[in-house]
Amino acid sequence: MYNKLFLNIILYSIIIFSGCSIFSNRKTYEPGINIKLLPPKSGIYHGVTPGIDDKSVEESEKIINEYISLSKSKPVWICFSNHWFDGIKFPSEKVKLIWNLGFIPYIRIMPWSKFSEGVIDEKYSLYKIINGEFDYYIALWAYEARNTGIPLIIDFCPEMNGNWFPWSGILNGGANPDFYGNKQYPDGPERYIDAYQHFVNIFRKYDVNNITWVFHTNYNSFPEEKWNSMLYYYPGDEYIDWIGISVYGAQKPNDKWIEFKDVMDSAYNEMITIGKNKSYAILEFGVIETSDPYQKADWIKSAFQNIIFNRYPLIKAVSYWHSKWENRDGSISDMCINSSFHSLRAYSQGITDTIFKSQPVLMIFD
């Protein structure tokens, strides 16, 4: 491990020799400033995940602009994932692009070395994160984030109450309380909490304060057991600014069709019991196109109706998952807003309702 003096020299060198002069389209802030995204004074923010994770800056700009044109709206944030496949690297170019286009970068931190479902990632396990094996590289990531002068949203290890990501509770000790930490608390959630807190504490150690921190669960838990409920994973009010959920309908062609409110109702009621004086969001939602030309459109229309007409009064932001992918069996899952004429019309009519706000409320704290 590098000693603390050497680490500080490297990190402060980054501050001295980095600059924010390339930013021309939007105001940037002094490194170290404490700035957060607050909920809108009225209405609901609109965000999007447009499938730019593996795209170049040029491709990403084209995709983002195409989404704006199709939806006839401007989001508050653009979400993408920061995979650690090639190491722990701050996505500087993509962050600058998104900010210069007029949006807040929302970054999902994904500590895995390759795409894999249902297995531990031995390279970037929660155990290794907690033990500080990546502190040096996380600190460098944090300092680069600090130097941008850009308000960022960070979502560390999302959907941990599922069973697919390597940081999920079921893969990191599950319900067993005997092998880690507090003997009265399930090991899986406890490891997740400690990893999240450790990650945030590195940012705090080096005065990286331009971050809005997000706690992001799935709408239901796999397995559906008490120890695996949302609340058990919560890192604490002092670590979290926004609390949110993923709320999907069918994601693959053979999935059971479930209406939005049937998915959302119980998840919402569980989510709002977490945290005190926090902002709540639907951080991901969407559904695939089917052979029925109206099915997806009706799902989207119903989702917007329930949101707009205040079925979920504490929701202050929604963010659609706008992408298309091929599944392992060769089938296609198309969640794009323009997967059909009817779906695009339903989405654009919903997202352009006056309740959805495009202007973020950014607050600077002492």
N, C-alpha and C positions, 0 to 999 in steps of 0.2 A: 504493500500500500504506500502511496505517496504521502510524505509528511505534510502537515498542515501549512507550513511556511511555503513550501514549493507550490502547493495548490493555490494559495492566495496570490503568489506572484503571477502564476499563469492566468488566473481569473481576472486580476486587475489589469494585466496586460491587454486582455481582450477589451476591457472598457476603454483603455486609453487609445488603442489603435482602431477601434470600431467607431463608426459614426452613423448618424441618422440623416446625413445630407441627401441620400438618394430618395427620401420620402418627399414627394412634391404635391401629391393630391389631397392628403389629409394631414391634419395636425398630429404630430407625435409629441411625446412627453419626455421629461428628463428621466434618465435611468434612476431607479429607486423610488419613484413616486408611487404612492399607494392609491390605486384606482380600481374601482369595481363596476361591473354592470349591475345596475339596480333594475327592478321591475318597472314597467311603464307606469306613469301616473294614472292612466286609464287605458283599457284595452289590453291587447295581447301581442307580444312579439311574434315575428315569423322568421324561422330559420330554415335551412335546407342542407341535406347531405347529398351533394350532386355527383358522387362517384369519381373523385379526382385523386384518390390515394396514390395511384401508380402513374399518374399523368404528368407530362412535362408542364412547365409554366405556361407555355403557349397553348397547349391543349386544355389546360385547366381554365384559362381565361375564356377560351371559346365555349367551353361547357357551361361556365357560370353565366356568361352573357346570353347563351341560348336559353338557359332556364329562365332568366329574367324576361326575355322576349316572349317565351311560351306562356309563362304564368301571369304576365302583365303586372308584376309586382317586384318589389325589392326587399330582400330579407335583411334582418339585423345581423345575422351571423351566417358564415359558410363553414360547415363542419367537414373535417377530413381526419383520417387516422394516421398517427405517427407510429408505424410499425418499427420494431427494433431488429428487423431481419439482417441489416447490414451494420448493426451497431447502434448506439444511443446517440443520435444526431439531431440537432435542432433543425426543423424544416424552414430555414430562413427564407428561401426564395418564395415558397408558397405563402408563408405568413405575410411577406411584403406585398405580394400580388393581391391577396385578398383585402388587405387594408387599403391599398391604393385604389382598388375598385370601389371602395366605399363601405366595406363590411368588416365586422369583427371576426378574426380567426378563432374558430372553435376546434380544439385539438383533442382527439381521443388518444390517450397514451396506451399503446398496446405492446406490453413487454413479452414478446415471443420471438423466437428465432426463425420460425416458419409457420405457415398456415397449418394448424392441426386442431382437431376437435376431440374433446374428451380425454386428453392426456396431459400430464404435466410437461412443461417445457423445462428441461434440465438446465439449460443455459441461463434462463431468466426466471427462476422460481421465486415465489414470494419469500421463501426462506433466505435466499441469497440477497434479495433486496433489503430485507429487514436487517440482515447481518452487515450491511454496508459495503458489499462487494462491488457495487456500481456507483458509490457515492461520488467519486471523482468525475465520472462521465455525466452523471445527473447534474452535478454542480456546474459543469461546463455548459450543459443544455440550459440550465436555469439562467446563467449569466448572459448567454446569447439572447435568451428571451427578454431579459432585463434591458439589454442594450438597444433593442428595437425601438423602445419608446412607444410600443403599441399595446393597448389593452388586449389581453388574451383570455380566452375561456379554456380551462383544462379539465378534462374528464378522464380520471385515472382508473384504468381497468374496469370498463363498464360491464353490466349484466353479470355480476359475480354470483348472483343467486340462481343462474342457469347451470347447466352441466356441460357446456361446450367449450368455454375458454379455459386455458390452463391455470388462470388465477381464480377460478370458481371455487366456492367453498367445499363442494363435494369432493374435489380433487386435492384439497389441501388439509385434510384431517376430518372434514365432515362434522358429524355430531359428536364425535369422541372428544372429551375434554382432558384426556389423561396425558397427552404427549407434548403439550405446548402451553406455556403461560398459565393463566388462571384455570385451576382445576374445576371451577364451577361454570366455565364458559366453553361452548363448542369450539374446537380447534380451528375449523375451516374459517368461520367468520372472524375469529380473533386474529388469525394470521393476516387476513385481508385488511382489517383495521390497522394493525401495526405497520403493514407495508404502506398503506395510504398515508398514515401520519408521518412515517419516516420520510416519504417522498416530499411531502409539504414542508417538513422541518428543514430539509436541505435548502429549499427556496427561501425560507425565513432566515436561515443562518446568514445568507449572503444578500439580504435585503432585496429580494426579488418580489416586488409587491404589485406588479401590474397584472395580477392573475385573479380571475374569478373562478373559484373552485366548485366543481360539480360532482354530486353523488348520483350515480346513474344505475338503476336496477332494471331488471326485466319485469314485465307486468305480472307474471306469475313465476313461481319457483319450481325448479326441477332438482331434487324431488320436492314435492309439496309437503314439507314437514316444518314444524314450528321453528326448529333450530335454523332453518334455511330461509326464514322470512326476511323481508327487507330490513326491518329494524335491527336485526342482529349484526348487520354489516356496517351500520352507520358510524363513521369515524368521530362524530361529535360536532356540536354547533360551532366550536372554535376553529374547526377545520373546513367547514362547508358553507358555501354561499347560496347555491341553488340545489334543489332536490328534484330529480326527474325520473321518468320511466320510458321504456320502449313499449309501444302498444301496436302490435301487428295483427292483421288478419292472416289469411293464407299466404304462406311464403314460398310454397312449392306447389306444382300442379295437383298433387294428390292430397294436399292438406285439407282438413275439414274446414268448411266455410263458416266463419264466425263473424257476426256483426260487431261493429266498432264498440257500441255501448255495452255489449255483452262481455267484451274484453276489458273495457276501460272502467266500468263501474266499481268492481271490487278492488281493482288496482288503485284507483284514485282514493278510495276510502282507507286503504292501508297506507298509502304514501303520505297522506296529509297528517297522519299521526306521528310522523318522524320529524324531528327538528322543531325548534321554537323560533318564530318570527323569520322563517325562511321563505324563499320564492320557489314555487313549484312549476314544473314544466313537463310537457310531453316531448321528450328529447328525440324520439324516433317514432314515426308512425308511417304505415303504408300497407299496401295489399297488391297482389299480383293481378295481371290481366288474365281472364279466362276465355273460354269459347263463347260464353254468353256476353254479347256486346254491351250489356247494360249493368252487369253484376259489379264490376269494379267501380264504375261511375256512381252507382247507387250507394256503395260502401263509403266512398269519399264524400258524397253529398250528405249522407247521414252523419258522418264524423264531424263535418263542419257545422251542421245544424245543431248537434249536441254541444259543441264547443261555443258557438256563437250565441246560442240561446241559454247559456249560463247553467248548463247541467253540472259543470265542474267549475265553480266560481273562483277557486284559488289558483287555477291554471293561468300563468302569466306569460307563457311562451309555448309555441308548437313548432316542430321541425320535421319536415317530410323527408323520407328516404327515397331519393330520386335516382335510381340506377337499375341496371339490367345485368343479369349474370347467368352463366351456364352451371347447372348442377352436376354432380358426379355421374348421374345416370344419363346425362346428355340433354335433359329437359331444360327449358328456359324459364327463368323467373323474371318477369318484367314489371317492376314497380314504377317505372318512369311515368311522370305525369302525362306524357304524350303517347302512352302505349296504345291509345285509340282516340278517336275524335270525341267520343262521349266522356271518356275519363278526363281528357284535357279540359273540356268545357266545365265539367263538375269541379275540377280543381281550381281553375282560374276564376270561376264565379265565386267559389268559397274563399279563396285567399285574398281576393280583392275587396272583401267586405271591410267596411270602415273600422271594424273592431281591431283589425290587424295593423300594427304599427311598424314602421320601418326606421324610425329615429330612436336610437338607443339613449338611455339615461345613464350617463357615466358620472360617477361621483368620486371626487378626490378626497381622501381622508388624511388627517394629520398623522 
